[in-house]
């Protein structure tokens, strides 16, 4: 007998645009092997919590308390953890506990413009300063090295004349992040479900 859908937790720190892309994809039937059952925010009052509430998804705030986070994830039977703009670096203890079960989306083509300190607009500022003609997004497995896990999917995005970091960020989200993340979520949810 086929096991139930893989239970997914999405970890967020801000507005939750990637969370919304996942919610929308799930509603369209693009993540048939997974179900978003929990959203964990690293701080109070972020808009991602509102998005979770609007979608009827249980949510909570856990600020830098990995023991509590591990307990909650295990109690709820979470099979896949998706970092969607989650700005807290996870310890090796945490990542090894959920080895090959955590994915992250990063707004560049790793190995460019990645690692500790590279998040948000800084990634796009550096890409523009460097003068690259192509950037993009990467979904990768998470290990103890920031942006260091095995790459699952990548998508290139053109850098255009006159781009600002904000314009480039929006294009990378729309053309790459919001497309790759649901694909990777389904890919991993199916793999995890098949292993059960």
Secondary structure, DSSP 8 states (H G I E B T S, - for coil): -----EEEEEEESSS-HHHHHHHHHHHTTS-TTEEEEEEEESSTT-HHHHHHHHTT-EEEE--S-HHHHHHHHHHTT--EEEESS--S---HHHHHHTTT-EEEEESS-TTSS-STT--THHHHHHHHHHT-SEEEEEEEE--SSTT-S-EEEEEEEE--TT--HHHHHHHHIIIIIHHHHHHHHHHHHHHHHHH-
